[in-house]
Amino acid sequence: MDNKMGARAKRCMMTGYVRNATGIWRLWDMESKRIIECSDVKFDEDSMAYSEDSTCNEGDPLGLNE
């Protein structure tokens, strides 16, 4: 992570866009299990937020089944 955003950055999954707004994304925060809205987003298109071999609650991409 870069020096500017590294301390505040979170890994999230994009769920969509905020209606009637430009440049604001809806993101699923897997750690706090809630939707957040943010305009300062850096996408890593080479990786996926969820894969079959991840540690995310045995196949639940949103981490809801506990």
C-alpha positions in Angstrom: 0.0 0.0 0.0 1.1 3.5 -0.6 2.2 5.9 2.2 -0.8 8.2 1.9 -3.7 5.7 2.0 -2.0 2.7 3.6 -3.0 3.3 7.2 -6.6 4.0 6.3 -7.1 1.6 3.5 -9.6 -1.3 3.7 -10.1 -4.2 1.3 -13.8 -4.2 0.2 -15.9 -5.6 -2.5 -17.7 -3.3 -5.0 -21.5 -3.8 -4.9 -22.6 -1.0 -7.1 -22.9 2.8 -7.5 -24.8 5.4 -5.5 -27.8 6.5 -7.4 -27.9 10.0 -8.8 -24.2 10.6 -7.9 -21.1 10.6 -9.9 -18.0 8.8 -8.8 -19.3 7.4 -5.6 -19.2 3.6 -5.1 -21.1 1.3 -2.8 -18.7 -1.2 -1.2 -19.1 -4.2 1.1 -16.7 -3.9 4.1 -16.1 -7.6 4.8 -14.5 -6.8 8.2 -17.4 -4.8 9.7 -20.0 -6.5 7.5 -21.7 -3.4 6.3 -22.2 -1.3 3.2 -20.1 1.9 2.9 -20.2 4.6 0.3 -16.9 6.1 -0.8 -15.5 8.3 -3.6 -11.8 7.6 -2.9 -11.5 4.1 -4.3 -8.5 2.3 -5.9 -9.5 -0.8 -7.8 -7.2 -3.8 -8.1 -8.6 -5.4 -11.2 -6.0 -8.2 -11.1 -7.4 -9.8 -7.9 -10.8 -10.9 -6.8 -12.4 -10.1 -3.4 -13.6 -13.7 -3.2 -12.3 -17.0 -4.4 -13.1 -20.6 -3.6 -9.8 -21.0 -1.7 -10.2 -17.8 0.4 -10.7 -17.8 4.2 -14.1 -16.1 3.8 -16.6 -18.4 5.8 -16.6 -21.5 3.6 -18.1 -20.2 0.4 -20.0 -17.1 1.5 -18.5 -14.2 -0.5 -20.1 -11.6 1.8 -19.1 -13.3 5.0 -22.6 -13.3 6.5 -23.0 -16.9 7.5 -21.4 -17.3 10.9 
